[in-house]
Amino acid sequence: MASYDVIFIGGGPAGYVGAIRCAQLGMSVAVVEREGLGGTCVLWGCIPAKALLEAAYVATKVSHSADFGVTVADVILDYGVAMKRSRAVSTQNSKGVEFLFKKHKITWIKGTGRIAGKNSIAVKVDGKDEKHEAKKAIVISTGSRVKGLPQIGLALNKTTVLSSDEVLVLEKAPKTMAVVGAGAVGCEFADVFAAFGTQITLIEALPVILPLEDADCSAELTKSFKKRKIDVLAGAKISDVKVGKSSVTMSVETGGKKQTLEVEKVLVAAGRAPNTEEIGLKEAGVQLTDRGFIKINERMETSAKGIYAIGDVAGPPMLAHKGQREGVVFAEFLAAQKSVHPVNYGNIPNATYCHPEVASIGLTEAQVKEKKIDYKVGKFLFSNNGRARTSGETEGFVKIIRDAKYGEILGAHIIGAHATELIHELAVARENEYTVEEVDLAIHAHPTLSEAIAEAALDSLGKMIHA
């Protein structure tokens, strides 16, 4: 038995960041991880998917290169090459986490872990059980997994009905694909495969795609996807699914009309489930929420003394950056640091990396109305922005929702080029309680896309300049 101050079960974004912060604060740390370090985000999610989206961006840009005076002949699209590059980027990031572990003297125990009693975990390594002591804390950071839709006949089979894991390693883009679920993951992969020549049908049960985003952004993305010949079916109901060896047939009903759809592949992009099974939670007295997540308080403590939970397994939003912040906050509370700032769950940015990108912070306009807050909206189109015109990326807008009386930024929504980078100016503004007037006071360099943020702030005050 080896003894550590803290042992993390799971080495994804929450676990590895929490481990590094614990080590920085002088604790001895071990992380149990059965696959590579970095978890789903690095190996099967954020990183490889964004590498593919970058390939899709290049493919789309090349198709318009003649507009910039660059004529490219004989363009060959090869999803297999893009896939192999994405896997290499993923491996590089995982190796980077390994390096950080060595730098901070964190032990990686390669195996499958479970709670084995007070201050104790068991790890199955090469078929054998090892026991290790966690003197201060056991941290559950086991993340989440993809799930199929067996209730409508779309059980994952890794050949024709795929999860986001399997599409990441396809050797070639299929001719046709249905993407079921139009949240961030579904919209991102619809973008990728459309750019590589696949005829995409994007299917969403709710009335709009990206249903968690502001309605204006959802409508703008729908318009953009349809321009690219992506068939968008929102408010859809799937029935009569027939899964064959080389294709899938289904009926899709939208607006009272039913159509039969036959595709080579179906990507099920509808949700994730927390990994809470077979890690000894019940035996340890760890309570779950009604939705199956581990119940925690602001210090990341579970209902069992000495056991903590962070990341996807501790509840939504199921985002890597949310888990990373939970890891840092946990470590600082455990080390009794002064002035620890609890996680501000109301100020976590959402980011969808399709083209155009979509990003948001705070409340949507519908949520503001529901709360009966007196508000004003400022909006600025990228088509009026000089930098967007120079790059030829003029789709979308910045939308800022402010409190009518005090100018507080209630929510901000961006759709357009580099939206996932631009949103952080407004994340910082909200975290520090800046008003729209204070955003305007910050001089924005010209020409930049960020000027659209300043203009949207001005528009909410009735003072927009460039439109």
C-alpha positions in Angstrom: 0.0 0.0 0.0 1.2 3.4 -1.0 0.0 6.5 1.0 -0.9 9.9 -0.5 -2.6 13.0 0.8 -5.1 13.0 -2.1 -6.1 10.3 -4.7 -8.1 11.2 -7.7 -10.1 8.5 -9.5 -10.1 9.8 -13.1 -7.5 11.8 -15.0 -9.7 14.0 -17.2 -9.7 17.8 -17.1 -11.2 18.0 -13.6 -8.9 15.3 -12.1 -5.6 16.3 -13.7 -6.1 20.0 -13.0 -7.2 19.3 -9.4 -4.2 17.1 -9.0 -1.8 19.7 -10.2 -3.2 22.4 -8.0 -3.0 20.0 -5.0 0.6 19.4 -5.8 1.3 23.1 -6.1 -0.1 23.5 -2.6 2.3 21.0 -1.1 0.2 17.8 -1.1 1.3 14.3 -2.2 -1.0 13.2 -5.0 -1.9 10.2 -7.1 -4.3 9.9 -10.0 -5.9 6.6 -11.1 -6.6 6.6 -14.8 -7.0 3.5 -16.9 -6.5 5.1 -20.4 -4.3 8.1 -21.3 -4.1 11.2 -19.1 -6.5 14.0 -20.1 -9.6 11.9 -20.1 -12.4 12.1 -22.6 -11.7 15.7 -23.4 -8.2 15.1 -24.6 -8.6 11.6 -26.0 -12.1 11.4 -27.4 -13.8 14.8 -27.1 -12.7 18.5 -27.1 -9.2 18.2 -28.6 -9.5 15.7 -31.5 -12.9 17.1 -32.4 -11.5 20.6 -32.6 -8.6 19.4 -34.7 -11.2 18.0 -37.2 -13.1 21.3 -37.1 -9.9 23.1 -38.0 -9.6 20.8 -41.0 -13.2 21.5 -41.9 -12.4 25.3 -41.7 -9.5 24.9 -44.0 -11.6 22.9 -46.5 -14.3 25.5 -46.5 -11.8 28.4 -46.8 -10.0 26.7 -49.7 -13.4 26.4 -51.5 -13.6 30.2 -51.4 -9.9 30.9 -52.0 -10.5 32.3 -55.5 -12.3 35.3 -53.9 -8.9 36.2 -52.4 -7.0 35.9 -55.6 -5.7 32.4 -54.9 -6.9 29.7 -57.3 -6.4 26.2 -56.1 -6.8 23.3 -58.6 -7.4 19.6 -57.9 -8.6 20.0 -54.2 -8.7 16.5 -52.7 -10.7 16.1 -49.5 -9.4 13.2 -47.3 -11.1 12.7 -44.0 -8.7 9.9 -43.1 -5.7 12.2 -43.2 -7.6 14.8 -41.1 -8.6 12.0 -38.7 -5.0 10.8 -38.3 -3.8 14.4 -37.6 -6.5 14.8 -35.0 -5.4 11.6 -33.2 -1.8 12.9 -33.3 -2.8 16.2 -31.7 -4.8 14.2 -29.1 -1.7 12.1 -28.2 0.5 15.2 -28.0 -1.9 16.8 -25.5 -2.1 13.6 -23.4 1.7 13.4 -23.3 1.7 17.0 -22.2 -0.4 16.1 -19.2 2.1 13.3 -18.5 4.9 15.8 -18.5 3.1 18.1 -16.1 2.6 15.1 -13.7 6.3 14.4 -13.7 7.0 18.1 -13.2 4.8 18.2 -10.1 5.7 14.8 -8.8 2.2 13.4 -9.2 1.9 9.6 -9.4 -0.1 8.1 -12.2 -1.6 4.7 -11.2 -2.6 3.1 -14.5 -5.7 1.0 -13.8 -9.4 1.1 -12.7 -10.1 2.5 -9.2 -12.9 2.2 -6.7 -13.5 3.2 -3.1 -12.5 0.4 -0.8 -13.3 1.8 2.7 -12.4 4.9 4.7 -9.4 6.7 3.2 -8.7 3.7 1.0 -9.0 2.9 -2.7 -8.5 -0.3 -4.6 -7.0 -0.2 -8.1 -7.1 -3.1 -10.6 -3.7 -3.1 -12.4 -3.1 -5.9 -14.9 -5.8 -8.0 -13.3 -4.5 -7.6 -9.8 -5.9 -5.4 -7.0 -3.6 -2.9 -5.3 -4.7 -0.8 -2.2 -3.7 2.8 -1.6 -4.4 5.2 1.2 -5.7 8.7 0.8 -5.0 10.5 4.1 -6.9 13.7 3.3 -9.3 13.1 0.4 -10.6 10.7 -2.2 -11.8 12.6 -5.3 -14.2 11.1 -7.8 -13.5 12.6 -11.2 -14.6 9.7 -13.4 -16.3 11.9 -16.0 -19.1 10.8 -18.3 -19.7 8.6 -21.4 -21.7 8.8 -24.6 -25.0 7.0 -24.7 -27.2 5.7 -27.6 -30.9 5.9 -28.0 -32.0 2.3 -27.8 -35.5 3.3 -26.9 -36.1 4.4 -30.5 -34.0 1.7 -32.1 -30.7 3.5 -32.2 -28.5 1.4 -30.0 -24.8 2.0 -30.7 -23.2 -0.8 -32.8 -19.9 0.8 -33.9 -20.6 0.1 -37.6 -23.7 2.0 -38.8 -24.9 3.6 -35.5 -22.0 5.5 -34.0 -21.2 7.7 -31.1 -18.8 10.6 -31.2 -16.0 8.2 -30.2 -16.4 6.1 -33.4 -16.7 9.0 -35.9 -13.4 10.3 -34.6 -11.6 7.3 -36.1 -13.5 6.7 -39.3 -11.1 6.2 -42.2 -13.3 8.1 -44.7 -16.3 10.4 -44.7 -19.5 8.5 -45.6 -21.7 9.7 -48.5 -24.7 10.2 -46.2 -25.1 10.6 -42.5 -27.9 11.5 -40.1 -26.8 13.3 -36.9 -29.3 12.8 -34.2 -29.1 15.5 -31.6 -28.3 19.1 -32.5 -26.6 20.3 -29.4 -22.9 21.4 -29.5 -21.5 17.9 -30.4 -24.1 17.3 -33.1 -23.7 20.7 -34.7 -19.9 20.4 -34.6 -19.8 17.0 -36.4 -22.5 18.1 -38.9 -20.1 20.9 -39.8 -17.0 18.6 -40.1 -18.6 15.9 -42.3 -20.5 18.5 -44.5 -17.1 20.1 -45.1 -15.7 16.7 -46.2 -18.5 16.1 -48.7 -21.0 14.1 -46.6 -24.7 14.9 -47.2 -25.9 15.6 -43.6 -29.3 15.4 -42.1 -29.3 17.1 -38.7 -32.2 15.9 -36.5 -33.3 17.5 -33.2 -36.3 16.6 -31.1 -36.7 20.1 -29.6 -38.0 23.0 -31.8 -34.6 24.5 -32.6 -31.0 23.4 -33.0 -28.6 24.4 -30.2 -31.6 24.6 -27.9 -29.6 25.8 -24.9 -28.5 28.9 -26.7 -30.3 32.2 -27.3 -33.0 31.8 -30.0 -31.5 34.4 -32.2 -28.2 32.4 -32.4 -30.1 29.1 -33.1 -32.0 30.8 -36.0 -28.8 32.2 -37.4 -27.0 28.9 -37.3 -29.9 27.1 -38.9 -29.8 29.7 -41.8 -26.1 29.2 -42.2 -26.3 25.4 -42.2 -29.1 25.4 -44.8 -27.0 27.6 -47.0 -24.3 24.9 -46.9 -27.0 22.3 -47.9 -27.2 20.7 -44.5 -30.7 19.4 -44.0 -31.9 20.7 -40.7 -35.0 18.9 -39.1 -35.9 20.4 -35.8 -39.0 19.5 -33.8 -38.5 16.0 -35.2 -39.8 12.6 -34.1 -37.9 9.4 -35.2 -39.7 6.1 -35.7 -39.6 2.8 -37.6 -35.8 2.5 -37.4 -34.2 -0.4 -39.3 -30.5 -0.9 -38.8 -28.8 -2.8 -41.5 -25.2 -3.9 -42.1 -24.4 -1.0 -44.4 -27.2 1.5 -43.9 -29.9 2.7 -41.5 -33.5 3.5 -42.5 -35.9 5.6 -40.4 -39.0 7.6 -40.5 -38.7 11.3 -39.5 -41.7 13.4 -38.8 -41.6 17.2 -38.7 -44.4 19.6 -38.8 -46.9 16.8 -39.3 -45.1 15.6 -42.4 -43.3 12.2 -42.4 -40.4 11.2 -44.6 -38.3 8.1 -45.0 -34.5 8.7 -44.6 -31.8 6.2 -45.6 -28.2 6.9 -44.7 -24.9 5.1 -44.5 -24.2 6.1 -40.9 -26.1 7.6 -38.0 -24.2 9.6 -35.4 -26.1 9.6 -32.0 -25.1 12.9 -30.4 -27.8 13.1 -27.8 -26.4 13.4 -24.3 -24.0 11.8 -22.0 -24.3 9.8 -18.8 -22.1 10.2 -15.6 -19.7 7.3 -14.8 -20.9 6.4 -11.3 -21.1 2.6 -11.6 -18.7 0.1 -10.0 -16.6 2.7 -8.1 -18.1 1.9 -4.6 -20.2 5.0 -4.2 -23.2 3.2 -2.5 -21.1 1.3 -0.1 -19.2 4.5 0.9 -22.5 6.3 1.5 -22.2 8.8 -1.4 -25.6 10.2 -2.4 -26.7 10.8 -6.0 -29.1 13.4 -7.3 -32.4 12.5 -9.0 -30.6 12.7 -12.3 -27.8 10.3 -11.3 -25.0 12.7 -10.6 -23.0 12.8 -7.4 -24.4 15.4 -5.0 -21.9 18.0 -3.8 -21.7 21.3 -1.9 -19.7 24.4 -2.8 -16.5 22.8 -1.4 -17.0 19.7 -3.7 -17.8 17.6 -0.6 -20.1 14.6 -1.1 -22.4 13.2 1.6 -19.5 10.9 2.7 -16.7 12.4 4.9 -13.4 12.6 3.1 -14.9 11.9 -0.4 -15.2 14.6 -3.0 -16.5 14.8 -6.6 -15.7 17.2 -9.5 -16.3 17.4 -13.2 -19.0 15.8 -15.3 -19.8 13.2 -12.6 -20.7 16.0 -10.2 -23.4 17.4 -12.5 -24.0 19.9 -15.3 -22.9 21.8 -17.1 -20.8 18.9 -18.4 -18.0 21.1 -19.7 -14.2 20.6 -19.4 -13.6 24.1 -18.2 -16.2 23.8 -15.5 -14.5 20.6 -14.2 -11.1 22.3 -14.3 -12.4 25.2 -12.1 -14.0 22.7 -9.7 -10.6 20.9 -9.4 -8.9 24.2 -8.5 -11.6 25.2 -6.0 -11.5 21.8 -4.3 -7.7 21.9 -3.9 -7.8 25.4 -2.4 -10.6 24.6 0.0 -8.7 21.4 1.1 -5.5 23.4 1.7 -7.5 26.0 3.7 -6.4 28.8 1.4 -7.7 32.2 2.3 -10.4 33.9 0.2 -11.3 30.9 -1.9 -13.8 31.9 -4.6 -16.5 29.2 -5.0 -17.3 28.2 -8.6 -19.6 30.8 -10.2 -21.9 28.4 -12.0 -23.8 31.4 -13.4 -20.8 32.6 -15.4 -19.5 29.6 -17.2 -19.2 30.2 -21.0 -20.7 27.9 -23.5 -18.8 27.3 -26.7 -19.8 25.5 -29.9 -17.0 25.3 -32.5 -18.9 24.7 -35.7 -18.7 27.4 -38.4 -19.9 30.0 -37.7 -18.9 29.5 -34.0 -21.5 30.1 -31.3 -20.6 31.2 -27.7 -22.5 32.6 -24.8 -22.4 33.7 -21.2 -25.2 34.3 -18.7 -28.9 34.4 -19.5 -30.7 34.1 -22.8 -33.3 36.6 -23.7 -36.1 34.1 -23.0 -34.7 33.5 -19.5 -34.5 37.2 -18.8 -38.2 37.5 -19.9 -39.1 34.5 -17.7 -37.5 36.3 -14.7 -39.5 39.4 -15.5 -36.4 41.6 -15.6 -36.6 45.0 -17.3 -33.9 44.8 -20.0 -32.5 46.3 -23.1 -30.8 44.5 -26.0 -27.8 45.6 -28.1 -26.9 43.9 -31.3 -24.1 44.4 -33.8 -23.8 42.5 -37.1 -20.4 41.2 -38.2 -21.4 42.3 -41.7 -20.8 45.9 -40.5 -17.4 45.1 -38.9 -14.2 46.0 -40.9 -12.1 43.1 -39.7 -14.9 40.6 -40.6 -15.1 42.0 -44.1 -11.3 41.7 -44.6 -11.4 38.0 -43.7 -14.7 37.3 -45.7 -16.4 36.0 -42.5 -19.3 38.3 -42.1 -22.0 35.9 -40.8 -23.5 36.4 -37.4 -23.6 39.1 -34.7 -22.9 40.0 -31.1 -25.9 40.3 -28.8 -25.7 41.8 -25.3 -28.6 41.8 -22.9 -28.4 44.4 -20.2 -30.4 45.4 -17.1 -32.4 48.5 -18.2 -31.7 50.5 -15.0 -28.1 49.8 -14.0 -26.5 48.5 -17.2 -25.5 45.1 -15.7 -24.7 42.5 -18.4 -27.3 39.9 -17.9 -26.2 37.7 -20.9 -24.1 37.9 -24.0 -24.4 35.8 -27.2 -22.1 35.7 -30.1 -22.3 33.8 -33.4 -19.6 34.3 -36.0 -15.9 33.8 -36.6 -13.9 33.3 -33.5 -16.9 33.7 -31.2 -15.4 31.2 -28.8 -12.5 33.5 -28.2 -14.4 36.7 -28.2 -16.9 35.6 -25.5 -14.2 35.9 -22.8 -14.2 39.7 -22.8 -17.8 39.4 -21.6 -17.0 36.6 -19.2 -14.4 38.8 -17.5 -16.8 41.8 -17.6 -19.6 39.8 -15.9 -17.2 38.2 -13.3 -16.1 41.7 -12.3 -19.6 43.2 -12.5 -18.7 45.7 -15.2 -21.6 47.5 -16.9 -22.0 48.0 -20.6 -20.8 51.6 -20.1 -17.5 50.2 -18.7 -17.1 47.8 -21.6 -17.5 50.8 -24.0 -14.8 52.7 -22.0 -12.2 50.1 -22.9 -10.7 51.2 -26.2 -10.9 48.3 -28.7 -8.2 48.2 -31.4 -9.3 48.8 -35.0 -9.8 46.8 -37.1 -10.7 43.9 -34.9 -13.7 41.5 -34.4 -13.8 42.6 -30.8 -15.0 46.0 -31.9 -18.4 44.3 -32.4 -18.6 43.7 -28.7 -18.1 47.5 -28.0 -20.7 48.3 -30.7 -23.2 45.9 -29.2 -22.7 47.5 -25.8 -23.2 50.9 -27.4 -26.4 49.7 -29.2 -27.9 48.6 -25.8 -27.4 52.3 -24.8 -28.8 53.6 -28.0 -25.4 55.0 -29.1 -24.1 52.6 -31.8 -21.7 54.2 -34.2 -21.1 51.9 -37.2 -24.6 50.9 -38.2 
